[in-house]
Amino acid sequence: MNSSPKVLLVSPLPPPVGGIASWTVHMLSFIGKKEKDYELVHLNSAIKNKRITDKRIINRIINGSQDFFSQYNTLVKRVKKDKPVIVHITSSASLALFKDYLFSRLLKRRDIRSVIHFRFGRICEIKEKNNWEWLLLKAVIKAYDEVIVLDLKSYECLFSSGIENINLVPNPISNEFLNLVNKTRVIRERNKDTILFVGHVIDNKGVYELVEAVCNLKTVQELRLIGPYEFHVKEELLKLAGKEQNKIKFIGVQPSEVIIKEMAICGIFVLPSYSEGFPNVILEAMVSSCPIIATNVGAIPEMLKRNAGICIPPKSVKELQRAIETLINDPPLTKKMGESARRSAMNNYKIESIVNQIEHIWFKNEDYV
């Protein structure tokens, strides 16, 4: 072959910030530097017509439609120009499944190998509802050559439905983030009465329950919220905090260097989401040796097994309070938990291993490389 085969990765880059966009950055950075027998090209599928923290349905439909037509036309042009042998598409499901299905038809017509990478943890919930989203999800899966999911529960859920072209691949630790953590790490006491949250400050990340729990606990002095937020959400959370609103600190979007420093000194890292896939921020907290409390959704129970953190049900202020109190009142446990979390992350989520798994999926049963 005179030229290297091309793999087209269709996935978002920041802005806006988010788990899928972070994964894209890590993959492009690592694969761009490694020796390989193929060429990776990229199409940025980032949302352009709305803020990611805006959850209004009508805006999602209108702006999502605008984004779809723009992305579809761009994909057609890129397929003609780059002539990829494989196209790897990341998906957050829901209304985006319509786009995913139409993309698959385009690729099938051109006889291009296709991979759909589901970046969410609601597959079992969707199957249980057995609604339009489940029917569409199955149609999308059937339309692609390979499917990637992030967590074991989703894998088993699809496999039990008779779907066999499924692959379980977790998210990797970014080498850049790991290097920054290693440079920043120092032996010092954590601020045991400080809680850290990193993510989009929206209701389905559990921030309302987190604020309520923190304000109910006299042992917590400060809750630091890092990430983008809407003004009305900030107002609602401060109103919810009432007389304790001085505990709540809105830090906003911050670079990795700042997040690493915050993780190094926080007493507890908390992510009380209603739904997750395989959250990068949990991986980052693990690498930073944080004591972690998170909800038992998506891949989080797998990530925090072997005493690497505490898992609680979503939407439970009482359980969240109990978990925070447990860690604040037991410093030896928090230290041991942080050490277990880092050890687990280093043993299971190195980016070299994850990329090898993805490359195997791309070139399975093929002779491109």
Secondary structure, 3 states (H helix, E strand, C coil): CCCCCEEEEEECCCCCCCHHHHHHHHHHHHHHHCCCCCEEEEEECCCCCCCCCCCCHHHHHHHHHHHHHHHHHHHHHHHHHHCCCEEEEEECCCCHHHHHHHHHHHHHHCCCEEEEEECCCCHHHHHHHCCHHHHHHHHHHHHCCEEEECCHHHHHHHHCCCCCCEEECCCCECHHHHHHHHHHCCCCCCEEEEEEEECCECHHHCHHHHHHHHHHCCCCCEEEEECCECHHHHHHHHHHHHHHHHHEEEEECCCHHHHHHHHHHEEEEEECCCCCCCCHHHHHHHHCCCCEEEECCCCHHHHCCCCCCEEECCCCHHHHHHHHHHHHCCHHHHHHHHHHHHHHHHHHCEHHHHHHHHHHHHCCCCCCC
